[in-house]
Amino acid sequence: MKLAFSTLGVPGLPVPDVLALATAHGYHGVELRAHPEEPVHPGLSPAERAEIASQFKAAGVEVLGLAGYTRVAAPGDDAPVLDEIRQLLQLAHDLGAPFVRVLPGADPNLPPEESDAIAARRLGAAAEDASALGPRILLETHDSHRTGADAIRVLGPVGHRQVGALWDVMHTWLGGEQPADSFAALAPHLGYVQVKDIASADDTSPLPLGAGVLPLTECVDVLCRNGWDGWLCWEYEKRWYEAAAPLPELLDAGRDHLVRLLGEAA
């Protein structure tokens, strides 16, 4: 498997510095947080996009994906949601990224089946843009749809190869789902896997990999036993937890921990 880290762990860091971290610490790729407060976002000009793509190519580091914030199950008109996804897909295409992340974001006051239908309708429509541009849209296990069982209620009806799943291992665990069950639900759609670690369900502050309670060993084991050979991306949520230790000083140990888990599962 290939290893990546998310720029959520180094908020606002310029692209050359992100690439320097990736190459210095042995990561194959980077997940870019696509937000206006970050160096990479849909407002970039064609020249800026070309320069970033060139920097990644020169460094030998892959753009794993763009972590967008579109909430596909949220109530409201479809048009703004589809436009957001289209902009992310175009940016991913320009940067050579194979994936775009979207979130569920359903209204808890709506019946789940109504929110599922909203998300499936939008993702089905956006799949046509994804087919034209190349990158896949991945629905992350998150918020209103935190388990694989939740996500499949949307992805099953969509049934399009350009729409898949991003498995965030923290959210499936918080939802009470076992790794084997998460994988079974998501496997036909799985784009990549976000790993992380936390102290407890009540304290989700980011910890070094292996220092918390998340079942990373079981997750890696189920992936290896089923022959899955994609990306593991460390999403260290420093952006939301200022008191957390800086990610750069943890990158070596994090890589070593994942390599060790992969070796033990082989």
KAMOHU-V750908 format. One record per pair of residues at least 24 apart in sequence whose ideal C-beta (glycine too) atoms are under 8 Angstrom apart, sorted by the first residue. I is the first residue (numbers start at 0). J is the second residue. Records with the same first field share a line. If there is no record, write none. Layout:
BEGIN
I=J, J
END
This chain:
BEGIN
0=222, 227, 228, 229, 230, 231, 261
1=27, 28, 61, 229, 230, 231
2=26, 27, 28, 230, 231, 232, 233, 254, 257, 258
3=27, 28, 29, 30, 61, 63, 191, 230, 231, 232, 233
4=29, 30, 232, 233, 234, 235, 246, 250, 253
5=29, 30, 31, 32, 66, 193, 232, 233, 234, 235
6=30, 31, 32, 37, 39
7=32, 66, 234, 235, 236, 237, 238
8=205, 233, 234, 235, 236, 237, 238, 246
9=237, 246, 247
10=36, 37, 237, 238
11=36, 37, 38
12=38
13=38
14=38, 39, 51, 54, 55
15=54
18=54, 55, 58, 60
20=247, 250
21=58, 60
22=58, 59, 60
24=247, 250, 251, 254
25=251, 254
26=60, 250, 254
27=60, 61, 230
28=60, 61, 62, 63, 230, 232
29=55, 60, 61, 62, 63
30=63, 64, 65, 66, 100, 193, 232, 234
31=62, 64, 65, 66, 94, 96
32=66, 238
33=65, 66, 67, 68, 87, 90
34=68
39=65, 90, 94
40=90
41=86, 87, 89, 90
43=90
45=93
48=90, 93, 94
49=93
51=94
52=93, 94, 95
55=94, 95
56=95
61=95
62=91, 94, 95, 96
63=96, 97, 98, 191, 230, 232
64=91, 96, 97, 98, 99, 100, 134, 137, 165, 190, 191, 232
65=90, 91, 94, 96, 98, 99, 100, 134
66=100
67=99, 100, 101, 102
68=102
69=101, 102
70=101, 102, 103, 104, 105
71=101, 102, 103, 104, 117, 118, 121, 122, 138, 153
72=103, 104, 105, 106, 114, 115, 117, 118, 143, 144, 153
73=104, 105, 106, 117
74=106, 109, 117
77=120, 121, 124
80=121
81=121, 124, 125, 128
84=121, 125, 128, 136
85=125, 128
88=125, 128, 129, 132, 134, 136
89=132
91=132, 133, 134
92=132, 133, 134
96=134
97=133, 134, 135, 190
98=134, 135, 136, 137, 165, 190, 191
99=129, 134, 135, 136, 137
100=137, 139, 165
101=136, 137, 138, 139
102=138, 139, 141, 142
103=138, 139, 141, 142, 143, 144, 149, 150, 153
104=142, 143
105=142, 143, 144
107=143
111=152
114=143
115=152, 153, 156
116=156
118=144, 153
119=153, 154, 156, 157
122=153, 154, 157, 159, 162
123=156, 157, 159, 162
125=162
126=157, 159, 161, 162
129=161, 162
130=161
135=160, 161, 162, 163, 190
136=161, 162, 163
137=162, 163, 164, 165, 190, 191
138=162, 163, 164, 165
139=164, 165, 167, 170, 193
140=164, 165, 166, 167, 170, 171, 174, 181, 185
141=167, 170
142=170
145=170, 171, 173, 174
146=170, 171, 174, 175, 176, 181, 184
147=171, 176, 180, 181, 182, 183, 184, 185
148=176, 180, 184
149=174
150=184, 185, 188
151=184, 185, 188
154=188
162=188
163=188, 189, 190
164=188, 189, 190
165=190, 191, 192, 193
166=191, 192, 193
167=193, 195, 234
168=192, 193, 194, 195, 213, 214, 215, 218
169=193, 195, 197, 203, 213
172=213, 214
173=200
177=217
178=214, 217, 218, 220, 221
179=217, 221
181=218
182=218, 221, 222, 225, 227
186=225, 227
189=227, 229
190=229
191=229, 230, 231, 232
192=218, 222, 229, 230, 231, 232
193=232, 233, 234
194=218, 231, 232, 233, 234, 257
195=233, 234, 235, 236
203=236
204=240, 242, 243
205=235, 236, 237, 240, 243
207=244, 249, 252, 253, 256
208=233, 249, 252, 253, 256, 257
209=256
215=256, 260
216=260, 263, 264
219=257, 260, 261, 264
220=260, 263, 264
222=264
223=261, 264, 265
224=264
231=257
233=257
END
